[in-house]
Amino acid sequence: MAGNYYDILGVSKGASDDEIKKAYRKAAHQHHPDKSTGNEAKFKEINEAYQVLSDKTKRAQYDQFGQTFNQGQGGSSAGGGQGFSGFDFSGFDFGQAGGNFGGSDFEDIFSNIFGGGGGGSSRERQKGRGGDIQVDIEINFSEMVSGVKKKVRLYKNAQCGHCNGTGGEPGSGTKTCPTCKGAGQVQKVMRSFLGSFSQVSTCPECEGVGKIHEKKCAQCGGDGRVKKEEEIDINVPAGIENGQTISLRGAGEAGAHGAPAGDLYVLVHVALHKKFKRAGLDILSEEEIGFSMAAIGGEIEIETIEGNLLLKIPSGTQSGETFRVRGKGVPDLHGRGRGNHLVKIIVRVPRRISREQKKLLEELRSTGE
């Protein structure tokens, strides 16, 4: 694979795990093959980069070995026969002369590179895991405050209903896998300048089960998945903020041959309101009052997110003063109370006044006000 993994995700080498995950989601969403702007080759690059950089062990090896890290993987473009070409072994203690390569660090490196050890089956199973999907939805300000249920339609790989994701024609039975002879694993000998190495991996034919279906499913062709459109309900909680993501585990694309499904990530956008703004858990708005109302006080009708109510204006109210309406703000996302509605008062000064009004104001001024 060409290109630096960090460059592919658009992060620095010192990026945190959260920064890498955020960059992956953004890039995967942009290049997902199901989108009109999708790019399957770029999407595969992004996933490959994330699989390495999201794993602390693999990331450490990649940082040390650079692009040669990828050459050690059985499925790399460099091919299995390339072995360890380009690796710098100067940092390892190979033991005594004569080829004794003992030592746990060296053995761990070989195990990780060649997929050896008991963890191979679970890693291979994860390869069949369905892809994650990200979608964007928009809600209005009122829906943000109250919470809402939205429906999204996805065209994706879904579990085959005919075979329930197994890939086998119902009633056809199973037989011993001819590739691994029922062992569930296959062995491959790889040669390099260091000698021959044996790689044990999950059988690609039976996915490690040791048996295969006698007849493949007539509808999915043995993959266990079919492309179809699905409608999914998204419960958007009250108090969610603009730009937050809701994750639905297992609601992404179905995995091949019954492997786990991917996840669905829903990025929520809150549309702007013509009157209200949000500040944490508080809702902000402005109301205009006349000069006389500010001077002598009274009541005005104000709009809140839950309807209109009366707000008392005390005499001598200054322009820019803010009044609080308790409990009429945004609910806490985790159910811990609710914010307030803050109303900023703007005193409206008339541009033109009548002679009588001018006379009254002059009398008021003469009193020292």
Residue, then its C-alpha position, 0 to 999 in steps of 0.5 A: m500500500a502506498g502512502n503514509y498511514y498518518d497522511i491517509l487519515g490526515v493526522s500527525k504522528g503524535a495524534s491521540d487515539d480520539e483524534i485518530k478515531k475522529a479522523y477515521r470517521k470523517a474520512a470513511h464517511q466522505h469516501h464510503p462506496d455507498k455515497s455518491t462521492g465515494n471511492e472504494a479504493k480510498f475507503k480501503e486505504i482508510n480502513e487499512a490505516y485505521q486498523v493499524l493506528s487504532d491498535k497500540t501494538k501494531r501502531a508501535q511496530y509501524d512507527q518503528f518499521g515504517q512502510t516495511f511493517n506492511q510487508g510483514q503482513g500476509g495479505s500485503s501488496a508486497g507478497g508473502g515471499q518478501g518476508f522481512s526485506g527492509f526490516d532493521f534487526s539491529g535492535f534485537d538480541f538474536g542470542q548466541a551465534g548459530g541462529n538461536f533466536g530465543g527471547s519473548d520480544f523477538e517471538d512476539i514480533f514474529s507472531n504479530i507479523f505472521g499471524g501465528g498463535g492462538g489469536g488468529s481465528s478471532r482476527e480473521r473473523q474480525k476481517g469479515r465484520g461488516g463495515d461501519i456506516q455514517v449518516d447525517i440528519e438534521i433536526n430543528f431547535s424544538e426537536m433538540v429540546s424535546g427529543v425526537k424519533k427520526k427515520v433513515r433509509l439505508y441501502k446496504n449489505a444486510q443479512c440474507g433472510h433466506c439462509n439467515g446469514t449462514g451462506g448455506e442453502p437451508g436443508s442442504g447440510t454440511k461437509t468437511c472442508p476440503t481445503c483444511k480437511g476439517a482443521g479450520q486452519v491452513q499452514k503456509v511456509m514462507r522463506s526469507f534470508l533468515g530461513s523458512f517460517s511457518q504461517v498458520s492462519t484461519c482457513p479462508e474456505c470455511e472461516g475456521v469452522g472446519k465444515i462448509h455447506e454442501k450447497k450455497c444459498a441460492q439468494c446470496g451465493g454463499d456470502g450470507r449478505v444481500k444488498k437491500e434498502e432498510e429503514i432504521d429508527i433513530n431515537v434522538p435524545a433531548g438536549i443533544e448538541n449540534g455536531q454530536t454523534i449517536s452510535l447504534r451498535g450492529a446497525g451498520e453493514a452485515g458481516a460476511h458468512g455470519a460475522p458481526a455487523g458493523d455500527l451505524y454512526v448518526l451525525v446530528h445537525v441542529a438547525l438555527h432558530k430565528k429567535f432562540k440561541r443555545a448557550g450550554l443548557d440555557i436558551l437565549s432570546e431578546e425582547e423589545i419594550g418601549f421607553s415608557m414600559a422601561a420607566i414605569g414597569g409592567e408585563i409583556e408577553i414573551e415567546t418560549i420554546e414551550g409557548n408564550l408566557l407573561l414576564k414582569i418588567p420592573s420600573g427602571t429597567q435598563s436596556g441590556e438587562t437580562f431576566r431569567v425564566r427558570g426551567k424553560g431551557v434545554p434538558d441535560l442530555h443525561g437527565r440531570g435537570r434543565g437549564n433556564h430561558l434568559v431574556k435580554i431586554i432591549v429598550r426601544v427609543p422612538r426616532r420621532i415623537s409628538r409635541e405632547q410627548k416632547k413636552l412630557l419628556e422635557e418636564l421629566r428632564s427638568t426634574g433631574e431624570 
